[in-house]
Amino acid sequence: MNAENPAQVATGEPPSKPHSSMDDVIDAYKKDVDRTLLRENLRLTPTERIEKFEKFGEFAVGLYDSGRRHRGEI
């Protein structure tokens, strides 16, 4: 326990670690991260994640090809 904080000693709270400037950077980025999407993807099996990634890759190639056709490159 942290003897310098009597409130923590009295309540039995674990000692808190010092706040660093890196914590501020992490907090700044966390506010812009949609954790629901992370949780949704973590619920998938590895095979389902690969299938999802492959579908995204096919979509990206389709966009690329569409852009090339639009520009008259194909």
C-alpha positions as CSV (number, residue, x, y, z in Angstrom):
1,M,0.0,0.0,0.0
2,N,1.0,3.6,-0.6
3,A,1.9,5.0,2.9
4,E,1.9,8.5,1.5
5,N,-1.8,8.4,0.8
6,P,-3.7,7.7,4.1
7,A,-7.0,7.4,2.3
8,Q,-5.7,4.4,0.3
9,V,-4.2,2.9,3.4
10,A,-7.5,3.2,5.3
11,T,-9.7,1.8,2.6
12,G,-7.2,-0.9,1.5
13,E,-7.1,0.4,-2.1
14,P,-4.1,-0.8,-4.1
15,P,-1.4,1.9,-4.7
16,S,-1.9,3.9,-7.9
17,K,0.8,4.1,-10.4
18,P,2.2,7.5,-11.4
19,H,0.5,9.2,-14.3
20,S,2.8,9.5,-17.3
21,S,2.6,11.7,-20.4
22,M,2.2,8.5,-22.4
23,D,-1.1,8.0,-20.5
24,D,-2.3,11.3,-21.9
25,V,-1.5,10.2,-25.4
26,I,-3.3,6.9,-25.0
27,D,-6.3,8.7,-23.5
28,A,-6.4,11.1,-26.4
29,Y,-6.5,8.2,-29.0
30,K,-9.0,6.1,-27.0
31,K,-11.7,8.6,-27.3
32,D,-11.7,8.1,-31.1
33,V,-11.7,4.3,-31.1
34,D,-14.9,2.5,-31.6
35,R,-14.5,-0.4,-29.1
36,T,-17.8,-2.0,-30.2
37,L,-16.1,-2.9,-33.5
38,L,-13.1,-4.4,-31.7
39,R,-15.4,-6.5,-29.5
40,E,-17.5,-7.6,-32.5
41,N,-14.3,-8.8,-34.4
42,L,-13.0,-10.5,-31.3
43,R,-16.2,-12.5,-31.1
44,L,-15.4,-14.0,-34.5
45,T,-13.4,-17.2,-34.8
46,P,-10.0,-16.9,-36.6
47,T,-11.5,-18.5,-39.7
48,E,-14.4,-16.0,-39.7
49,R,-11.9,-13.2,-39.3
50,I,-9.9,-14.4,-42.3
51,E,-13.1,-14.8,-44.4
52,K,-14.1,-11.2,-43.5
53,F,-10.6,-9.9,-44.4
54,E,-10.7,-11.8,-47.8
55,K,-14.1,-10.2,-48.5
56,F,-12.7,-6.8,-47.7
57,G,-9.8,-7.5,-50.0
58,E,-12.1,-8.4,-52.9
59,F,-14.1,-5.2,-52.2
60,A,-10.9,-3.2,-52.3
61,V,-9.8,-4.8,-55.6
62,G,-13.2,-4.1,-57.0
63,L,-12.9,-0.4,-56.1
64,Y,-9.4,-0.2,-57.6
65,D,-10.6,-1.8,-60.9
66,S,-13.6,0.4,-61.0
67,G,-11.4,3.5,-60.7
68,R,-9.1,2.2,-63.4
69,R,-12.1,1.6,-65.7
70,H,-13.5,5.1,-64.9
71,R,-10.1,6.6,-65.9
72,G,-10.1,4.6,-69.1
73,E,-7.0,2.6,-68.0
74,I,-8.7,-0.8,-68.7
